[in-house]
Amino acid sequence: MMNEILKSLHERKSVRVFTDEEISSADKTSILEAALQAPSAGCQLLYTILHITDKDKKEKLAVLCDNQLFMAKSKMMLVFCADCRKWPSFYQEAGLKPRTPGVGDLLLAVEDALIAAQNAVTAAESLGIGSCYIGDVMENAEEMKAVLLLPQYVYPACLLVFGHPTDQQKTRKKPERFRVSDIVCENSYQDKSGAQIREMFADKTDGKNYDEWMAAFCKRKYESDFSREMNRSMEIYLRDFQ
């Protein structure tokens, strides 16, 4: 029998349609405080959270994130930035001359930011508040930097929107996950055989054959314009760290 935390993790799904009910100040504070309780490398909290409250800015971000206009209707919007800028500033305040941040620092900060974001999601779920990750905040680097006033060494790792879910969103079926045996390898990485791959997707292709379904999925996701834009934008962000 699942405890309440496990039950919540299994039932949680992305919410993209919200009611008009506002999120109380107390609940917003609880979500933010929960985020800060997440595990962090050396307890440094290598991230900065941008709480987006400006209506125009929310609408601009919705357009920049692949025109996902529902984002602007959310009742709370948070951008979790991997922040490789603030600790060097702390060191400089002490009269030190820290090295230039590198790619390793960026990836460590991204880990911190995403762990904190997931804490916020879990906290919101416990309060009856839905959420949705927006990975497209990685796109359109130049415009995103301008809207969020992102300085050097600060990268928007993810964006989260929150709100109370509509009844339709509450009852909507959650997409099925793969089995543990499909994802977990013991001790070392193991490539799957063709037969294992096809068996993995046996009940996940909406009645289509594997080749047809995978070709359509690849075109919609991996070969999509937004995927290529993410890679282009990441090259821009990475210039700070190379």
KOLMARGU-765605 format. One line per field, with one value per residue: z, y, x of N, C-alpha, C, CB in turn; residue number from 1. Coordinates in steps of 0.02 Angstrom, whole numbers, plus 50000, padded with zeros to 5 digits. Glycine has a CB too. Layout:
<atoms>
n_z (Z:...)
n_y (Y:...)
n_x (X:...)
ca_z (Z:...)
ca_y (Y:...)
ca_x (X:...)
c_z (Z:...)
c_y (Y:...)
c_x (X:...)
cb_z (Z:...)
cb_y (Y:...)
cb_x (X:...)
nr (NUM:...)
</atoms>
This chain:
<atoms>
n_z (50000:49955:50030:50069:50003:49902:49831:49785:49699:49601:49550:49504:49366:49218:49210:49108:49094:49186:49327:49371:49497:49614:49673:49841:49941:50048:50005:49893:49956:50030:49928:49871:49982:50002:49887:49914:50010:49948:49906:49883:49802:49911:49991:49928:49850:49704:49615:49551:49578:49474:49501:49407:49390:49315:49196:49057:49036:49063:48956:48848:48873:48856:48718:48671:48714:48617:48581:48681:48740:48851:48960:49000:49068:49186:49367:49438:49401:49380:49351:49350:49371:49328:49418:49400:49435:49558:49670:49635:49648:49785:49829:49776:49852:49968:49939:49857:49708:49607:49492:49318:49285:49232:49117:49196:49316:49272:49241:49366:49432:49357:49395:49532:49515:49450:49540:49645:49578:49559:49691:49714:49629:49687:49813:49775:49721:49835:49891:49814:49696:49526:49403:49273:49182:49079:48957:48849:48882:48861:48731:48600:48640:48636:48642:48759:48855:48851:48894:49023:49079:49092:49155:49117:49138:49191:49172:49107:49172:49186:49169:49264:49275:49372:49443:49492:49445:49315:49316:49208:49186:49303:49292:49177:49092:49148:49056:49022:49104:49065:49109:49259:49231:49100:49105:49205:49228:49288:49375:49259:49101:48977:48813:48723:48634:48467:48474:48610:48617:48535:48607:48721:48678:48646:48689:48672:48558:48507:48431:48308:48197:48255:48178:48100:48199:48271:48175:48153:48282:48299:48200:48252:48375:48399:48276:48260:48234:48353:48431:48364:48379:48517:48530:48457:48537:48657:48622:48620:48756:48812:48772:48867:48955:48899)
n_y (49940:50110:50253:50425:50514:50436:50400:50525:50556:50459:50492:50622:50733:50830:50992:51094:51174:51292:51341:51493:51522:51600:51574:51566:51685:51624:51491:51507:51550:51435:51344:51401:51400:51264:51227:51277:51189:51081:50952:51005:51046:51048:51127:51249:51302:51327:51412:51532:51590:51654:51742:51766:51894:51998:52040:52068:52018:51882:51849:51872:51775:51660:51664:51656:51530:51429:51473:51434:51474:51454:51467:51600:51614:51554:51546:51563:51584:51521:51537:51436:51467:51412:51464:51525:51634:51699:51643:51665:51804:51813:51766:51864:51971:51944:51978:51889:51807:51725:51583:51577:51527:51358:51226:51116:51178:51238:51126:51068:51168:51167:51042:51069:51169:51100:51000:51077:51133:51021:50993:51102:51072:50953:51000:51090:51002:50935:51030:51036:51101:51117:51089:51127:51083:51183:51158:51231:51353:51353:51390:51516:51604:51735:51824:51777:51805:51943:51972:51917:51980:51917:51896:51867:51699:51647:51537:51489:51356:51286:51315:51339:51326:51361:51319:51302:51150:51118:51024:50937:50923:50862:50735:50686:50560:50500:50494:50335:50267:50195:50027:49984:49893:49925:50040:50039:49991:49869:49902:49937:50026:49966:49928:49907:49768:49753:49680:49692:49830:49845:49768:49844:49953:49896:49914:50049:50123:50171:50082:50080:50015:49984:50046:50144:50224:50268:50340:50449:50505:50538:50637:50733:50765:50742:50783:50906:51082:51155:51078:51088:51224:51233:51172:51263:51378:51333:51324:51458:51495:51414:51474:51563:51482:51419)
n_x (50043:50029:50108:50062:50149:50210:50095:50053:50160:50145:50020:50028:50021:50057:49985:49890:49782:49700:49597:49508:49541:49644:49813:49850:49943:50006:50016:50099:50215:50243:50272:50387:50473:50483:50552:50679:50720:50772:50895:51065:51217:51347:51270:51253:51154:51144:51072:50954:50792:50671:50529:50395:50290:50241:50122:50137:50265:50245:50164:50250:50347:50271:50248:50380:50412:50378:50249:50156:50022:49942:50021:50026:49910:49927:49935:50047:50214:50373:50546:50683:50844:51004:51137:51288:51352:51333:51407:51545:51537:51518:51641:51726:51685:51749:51875:51940:52004:51920:51919:51866:51698:51661:51608:51578:51540:51423:51340:51329:51259:51142:51091:51064:50965:50860:50828:50778:50669:50588:50556:50473:50367:50319:50281:50180:50086:50046:49969:49859:49879:49911:50042:50163:50303:50407:50507:50545:50596:50728:50747:50768:50875:50932:50821:50763:50860:50852:50720:50718:50824:50951:51110:51287:51341:51225:51093:50936:50869:50747:50570:50425:50249:50104:49944:49771:49699:49579:49422:49424:49561:49597:49538:49590:49679:49834:49985:50056:50198:50359:50410:50500:50602:50629:50702:50799:50965:51076:51218:51299:51294:51183:51153:51000:50932:50863:50744:50713:50690:50576:50486:50478:50404:50284:50150:50129:50108:49991:49913:49975:50103:50271:50377:50311:50250:50364:50434:50350:50351:50485:50500:50413:50469:50619:50676:50620:50581:50587:50671:50792:50811:50829:50955:51033:51018:51073:51207:51239:51220:51319:51435:51479:51543:51650)
ca_z (50000:49949:50076:50035:49958:49843:49795:49751:49645:49549:49520:49477:49294:49196:49205:49060:49096:49256:49345:49385:49568:49627:49723:49898:49957:50093:49965:49853:50001:50046:49869:49865:50038:49989:49836:49945:50053:49906:49909:49845:49806:49962:50018:49898:49813:49645:49570:49569:49554:49452:49509:49355:49408:49266:49146:48991:49034:49058:48887:48805:48885:48825:48646:48660:48728:48565:48580:48728:48769:48915:49012:49024:49111:49249:49426:49466:49352:49409:49309:49392:49334:49352:49430:49411:49444:49626:49715:49621:49677:49857:49838:49762:49909:50019:49913:49821:49635:49585:49422:49275:49287:49176:49100:49255:49362:49243:49248:49438:49448:49326:49440:49590:49495:49433:49602:49680:49540:49573:49758:49707:49597:49737:49863:49745:49715:49902:49907:49765:49643:49470:49377:49209:49162:49012:48936:48793:48906:48834:48663:48586:48693:48635:48667:48828:48896:48854:48934:49093:49099:49116:49146:49101:49183:49218:49120:49128:49167:49173:49187:49291:49284:49423:49449:49512:49385:49301:49326:49152:49196:49359:49272:49117:49104:49148:49010:49055:49105:49051:49167:49291:49196:49037:49117:49254:49213:49349:49379:49202:49045:48932:48755:48712:48568:48429:48500:48674:48604:48509:48662:48766:48650:48620:48705:48677:48491:48486:48381:48247:48202:48286:48132:48081:48257:48289:48123:48167:48345:48285:48162:48295:48432:48391:48216:48257:48234:48421:48456:48333:48410:48583:48521:48437:48595:48706:48600:48642:48829:48829:48756:48930:48997:48860)
ca_y (50000:50171:50309:50485:50543:50393:50406:50590:50552:50417:50523:50688:50740:50900:51028:51149:51215:51312:51378:51563:51529:51622:51538:51611:51705:51574:51433:51526:51549:51365:51314:51428:51376:51193:51224:51290:51133:51026:50939:51053:51033:51088:51174:51315:51325:51357:51434:51590:51580:51714:51738:51811:51920:52049:52010:52073:51973:51814:51840:51867:51710:51611:51666:51632:51458:51393:51496:51397:51532:51438:51487:51667:51610:51521:51590:51571:51565:51523:51516:51413:51481:51388:51527:51518:51703:51728:51623:51706:51871:51806:51760:51929:52015:51928:51997:51833:51811:51658:51565:51585:51467:51313:51185:51076:51221:51247:51065:51060:51217:51143:50991:51102:51204:51054:50967:51127:51139:50963:51003:51149:51034:50906:51040:51116:50945:50920:51084:51035:51148:51084:51122:51102:51103:51212:51153:51277:51413:51347:51416:51589:51629:51808:51857:51757:51844:52012:51975:51901:52018:51868:51916:51814:51641:51629:51500:51469:51283:51265:51360:51304:51364:51330:51342:51250:51115:51110:50955:50897:50908:50815:50669:50666:50502:50514:50450:50279:50266:50130:49985:49992:49851:49957:50100:50028:49943:49852:49911:49969:50040:49909:49941:49859:49738:49774:49645:49723:49896:49836:49744:49901:49997:49853:49940:50121:50153:50189:50036:50082:49973:50019:50088:50201:50268:50298:50389:50509:50534:50567:50699:50781:50784:50746:50821:50964:51149:51178:51041:51119:51290:51222:51160:51326:51422:51307:51344:51528:51495:51381:51516:51593:51433:51386)
ca_x (50000:50069:50096:50035:50199:50215:50031:50055:50209:50116:49960:50043:50029:50061:49921:49896:49721:49690:49537:49521:49559:49713:49852:49858:50012:50034:50035:50157:50273:50257:50303:50455:50514:50496:50604:50744:50739:50797:50967:51104:51289:51381:51221:51266:51095:51175:51019:50913:50723:50636:50456:50370:50223:50221:50077:50168:50322:50218:50140:50309:50378:50227:50262:50448:50413:50339:50179:50114:49988:49912:50068:50010:49851:49944:49929:50113:50265:50441:50602:50738:50905:51069:51171:51360:51375:51329:51461:51605:51529:51530:51713:51755:51671:51799:51941:51970:52002:51900:51927:51807:51656:51668:51550:51563:51502:51356:51301:51313:51207:51080:51066:51034:50904:50807:50806:50736:50607:50546:50528:50417:50312:50292:50247:50118:50040:50019:49921:49805:49896:49942:50102:50187:50371:50413:50576:50559:50631:50796:50748:50769:50920:50942:50760:50752:50906:50828:50658:50732:50884:50998:51180:51334:51347:51159:51059:50869:50867:50678:50516:50367:50187:50062:49875:49723:49677:49507:49399:49447:49631:49602:49516:49628:49722:49906:50021:50089:50270:50390:50422:50565:50651:50646:50742:50852:51018:51113:51291:51330:51249:51172:51112:50947:50928:50804:50685:50697:50661:50508:50445:50471:50352:50230:50083:50134:50110:49923:49888:50015:50162:50326:50414:50270:50242:50427:50451:50310:50374:50551:50489:50378:50511:50692:50694:50576:50612:50602:50729:50851:50820:50858:51026:51064:51019:51121:51274:51248:51230:51382:51493:51502:51579:51702)
c_z (50000:50005:50035:49986:49894:49799:49755:49692:49586:49513:49486:49401:49277:49188:49160:49055:49169:49266:49357:49458:49575:49676:49780:49909:50002:50054:49920:49896:50018:49989:49862:49922:50030:49937:49867:49993:50014:49919:49863:49855:49858:49996:49991:49865:49751:49593:49596:49539:49536:49458:49461:49372:49357:49209:49077:48983:49028:48987:48838:48811:48853:48750:48631:48671:48681:48566:48623:48770:48835:48973:49043:49070:49177:49306:49462:49414:49382:49357:49355:49350:49368:49357:49449:49422:49517:49672:49698:49649:49753:49871:49828:49819:49965:49996:49875:49745:49607:49511:49384:49279:49224:49166:49159:49306:49337:49255:49321:49458:49417:49369:49500:49573:49483:49494:49641:49645:49555:49644:49756:49678:49648:49791:49837:49742:49782:49923:49859:49707:49588:49444:49310:49198:49091:48993:48883:48816:48883:48766:48661:48636:48694:48665:48740:48875:48905:48899:49008:49121:49128:49103:49127:49157:49218:49162:49145:49119:49155:49195:49211:49294:49332:49420:49472:49449:49377:49313:49270:49160:49253:49337:49210:49134:49100:49098:49048:49051:49082:49116:49196:49252:49128:49046:49160:49229:49277:49338:49320:49146:48999:48874:48748:48641:48532:48456:48567:48665:48581:48564:48712:48744:48628:48632:48707:48609:48463:48429:48316:48254:48227:48239:48113:48139:48273:48238:48136:48230:48335:48250:48207:48351:48413:48331:48208:48255:48304:48451:48427:48363:48480:48578:48501:48497:48647:48687:48621:48717:48848:48814:48819:48967:48959:48849)
c_y (50062:50220:50370:50515:50502:50398:50471:50588:50512:50451:50589:50686:50814:50930:51089:51192:51228:51347:51451:51575:51549:51575:51586:51628:51653:51512:51448:51524:51478:51330:51336:51403:51302:51184:51231:51235:51074:51014:50986:51039:51078:51138:51245:51345:51364:51377:51499:51578:51648:51703:51790:51831:51971:52016:52011:52024:51900:51800:51834:51799:51654:51607:51637:51557:51421:51410:51452:51448:51518:51461:51554:51668:51575:51572:51599:51546:51575:51501:51498:51420:51449:51450:51515:51586:51724:51707:51657:51776:51869:51803:51827:51978:52004:51944:51943:51845:51741:51646:51579:51521:51425:51271:51141:51115:51230:51185:51052:51107:51197:51088:51021:51134:51156:51015:51014:51134:51080:50965:51049:51114:50988:50944:51066:51061:50930:50972:51086:51082:51111:51123:51091:51128:51129:51210:51203:51343:51412:51380:51492:51626:51705:51844:51840:51796:51916:52018:51965:51939:51971:51891:51856:51762:51624:51599:51478:51394:51256:51319:51318:51352:51324:51359:51285:51216:51115:51037:50910:50877:50858:50743:50643:50610:50522:50467:50395:50284:50197:50091:49999:49953:49880:50012:50087:49974:49930:49858:49947:49979:49980:49931:49887:49830:49764:49743:49676:49792:49890:49811:49799:49946:49959:49882:50017:50157:50167:50145:50035:50034:50016:50068:50151:50251:50304:50351:50454:50544:50569:50634:50753:50807:50796:50788:50885:51029:51170:51142:51070:51188:51284:51212:51224:51373:51398:51323:51415:51531:51466:51423:51549:51547:51397:51431)
c_x (50044:50055:50076:50085:50205:50152:50030:50102:50181:50058:49974:50052:50031:49992:49931:49833:49705:49623:49556:49542:49632:49748:49866:49931:50045:50057:50095:50220:50293:50293:50376:50500:50530:50551:50673:50766:50769:50872:51005:51178:51322:51336:51231:51204:51117:51123:50988:50844:50694:50561:50426:50298:50197:50182:50109:50226:50299:50196:50198:50342:50336:50239:50331:50454:50365:50265:50133:50075:49954:49956:50049:49950:49865:49942:49996:50163:50333:50491:50660:50802:50966:51113:51245:51393:51381:51385:51527:51599:51538:51605:51748:51744:51721:51870:51976:51965:51986:51910:51861:51765:51664:51605:51530:51522:51430:51313:51283:51257:51140:51049:51031:50967:50847:50782:50760:50668:50560:50518:50468:50356:50278:50254:50180:50065:50007:49967:49862:49816:49934:50002:50121:50258:50370:50487:50596:50590:50704:50803:50757:50813:50926:50881:50748:50797:50881:50766:50674:50792:50937:51070:51223:51336:51281:51118:50989:50858:50797:50630:50458:50307:50143:49991:49831:49696:49601:49488:49423:49520:49641:49587:49553:49677:49796:49940:50059:50165:50296:50398:50492:50618:50670:50698:50803:50901:51057:51188:51323:51278:51244:51127:51059:50950:50866:50741:50664:50665:50589:50461:50430:50413:50289:50161:50081:50132:50040:49897:49926:50074:50221:50360:50376:50264:50307:50449:50414:50334:50440:50544:50459:50422:50584:50714:50653:50615:50631:50662:50794:50865:50849:50933:51063:51071:51069:51193:51290:51261:51298:51444:51522:51550:51635:51763)
cb_z (50062:49882:50119:50086:49993:49864:49844:49800:49669:49578:49574:49510:49255:49130:49276:48993:49059:49278:49407:49370:49606:49654:49693:49961:49992:50146:49922:49822:50065:50063:49805:49865:50105:49966:49782:49983:50092:49832:49891:49865:49737:49933:50095:49847:49859:49613:49563:49543:49609:49379:49584:49285:49477:49239:49144:48978:49096:49108:48867:48821:48959:48839:48620:48705:48802:48574:48508:48774:48720:48920:48985:48965:49075:49245:49474:49535:49286:49472:49257:49415:49329:49304:49487:49352:49408:49657:49713:49546:49660:49884:49788:49698:49934:50038:49970:49839:49607:49603:49415:49202:49296:49186:49038:49287:49369:49168:49220:49481:49423:49255:49462:49618:49433:49380:49646:49683:49465:49564:49805:49663:49538:49767:49885:49675:49688:49953:49906:49798:49670:49415:49427:49151:49169:49009:48912:48756:48982:48830:48626:48588:48683:48563:48625:48836:48864:48783:48911:49100:49151:49082:49210:49090:49235:49250:49099:49088:49231:49208:49127:49361:49216:49494:49383:49556:49385:49228:49330:49086:49211:49415:49259:49086:49054:49219:48967:49025:49176:49016:49148:49364:49186:49005:49150:49322:49155:49372:49387:49176:49006:48969:48691:48724:48574:48357:48509:48718:48550:48449:48697:48769:48592:48652:48772:48713:48443:48465:48367:48231:48134:48313:48069:48060:48319:48295:48053:48173:48399:48243:48102:48324:48484:48384:48155:48316:48202:48467:48438:48257:48413:48617:48469:48381:48625:48713:48524:48624:48863:48792:48705:48975:49023:48793)
cb_y (50000:50205:50323:50537:50548:50320:50404:50645:50522:50351:50532:50717:50704:50906:51050:51121:51179:51358:51347:51604:51464:51694:51510:51580:51773:51554:51409:51597:51589:51328:51332:51504:51388:51157:51279:51355:51109:51042:50865:51126:51042:51123:51175:51309:51369:51308:51379:51658:51544:51733:51751:51777:51951:52086:52047:52144:51981:51805:51898:51922:51697:51627:51738:51668:51444:51319:51496:51349:51557:51363:51490:51713:51573:51488:51561:51534:51606:51479:51573:51338:51557:51333:51566:51482:51751:51708:51547:51709:51899:51742:51708:51958:52002:51854:52019:51767:51837:51646:51490:51600:51486:51268:51142:51050:51290:51261:51005:51073:51287:51116:50945:51156:51246:51005:50946:51195:51142:50898:51032:51209:50993:50864:51100:51144:50883:50918:51152:51052:51208:51073:51115:51122:51043:51285:51083:51291:51417:51274:51396:51617:51600:51832:51836:51681:51845:52037:51922:51827:52072:51800:51949:51843:51656:51691:51438:51508:51253:51198:51407:51275:51377:51341:51372:51280:51044:51132:50953:50936:50972:50835:50669:50726:50446:50505:50491:50213:50283:50140:49910:49969:49781:49986:50153:50008:49970:49781:49845:49928:50103:49849:49945:49892:49660:49756:49569:49728:49933:49788:49685:49941:50035:49786:49912:50139:50107:50262:50052:50154:49939:49970:50049:50178:50227:50244:50362:50491:50480:50520:50686:50751:50730:50677:50777:50964:51200:51168:50967:51125:51327:51161:51106:51361:51427:51231:51336:51570:51455:51315:51570:51611:51382:51364)
cb_x (49952:50057:50160:50015:50268:50226:49971:50076:50274:50094:49907:50105:49972:50100:49894:49913:49661:49747:49502:49459:49545:49713:49919:49828:50012:49982:49976:50148:50257:50192:50264:50453:50477:50432:50593:50741:50678:50786:50981:51087:51322:51439:51224:51322:51049:51225:50964:50945:50680:50656:50434:50373:50225:50284:50011:50191:50366:50160:50094:50360:50386:50153:50256:50497:50393:50347:50154:50157:49937:49899:50138:49997:49795:50015:49878:50121:50258:50445:50623:50728:50916:51100:51136:51393:51328:51263:51470:51617:51459:51494:51742:51727:51600:51795:51983:51935:52071:51827:51947:51828:51583:51727:51564:51627:51536:51361:51339:51376:51227:51094:51123:51082:50917:50831:50867:50771:50621:50586:50582:50438:50338:50348:50291:50131:50076:50075:49957:49740:49939:49893:50161:50140:50420:50384:50590:50496:50627:50816:50684:50697:50989:50954:50700:50764:50976:50811:50608:50744:50866:50986:51207:51404:51399:51122:51100:50816:50895:50663:50495:50382:50151:50092:49850:49665:49703:49490:49322:49438:49670:49554:49442:49665:49708:49936:50071:50066:50297:50458:50415:50563:50622:50583:50699:50822:51065:51095:51323:51389:51272:51141:51155:50878:50926:50812:50700:50760:50702:50508:50480:50536:50380:50235:50059:50198:50147:49920:49818:50040:50179:50377:50431:50200:50219:50481:50435:50236:50380:50594:50442:50316:50507:50720:50683:50528:50565:50540:50723:50841:50753:50825:51038:51023:50950:51113:51281:51185:51174:51387:51473:51443:51529:51673)
nr (1:2:3:4:5:6:7:8:9:10:11:12:13:14:15:16:17:18:19:20:21:22:23:24:25:26:27:28:29:30:31:32:33:34:35:36:37:38:39:40:41:42:43:44:45:46:47:48:49:50:51:52:53:54:55:56:57:58:59:60:61:62:63:64:65:66:67:68:69:70:71:72:73:74:75:76:77:78:79:80:81:82:83:84:85:86:87:88:89:90:91:92:93:94:95:96:97:98:99:100:101:102:103:104:105:106:107:108:109:110:111:112:113:114:115:116:117:118:119:120:121:122:123:124:125:126:127:128:129:130:131:132:133:134:135:136:137:138:139:140:141:142:143:144:145:146:147:148:149:150:151:152:153:154:155:156:157:158:159:160:161:162:163:164:165:166:167:168:169:170:171:172:173:174:175:176:177:178:179:180:181:182:183:184:185:186:187:188:189:190:191:192:193:194:195:196:197:198:199:200:201:202:203:204:205:206:207:208:209:210:211:212:213:214:215:216:217:218:219:220:221:222:223:224:225:226:227:228:229:230:231:232:233:234:235:236:237:238:239:240:241:242)
</atoms>
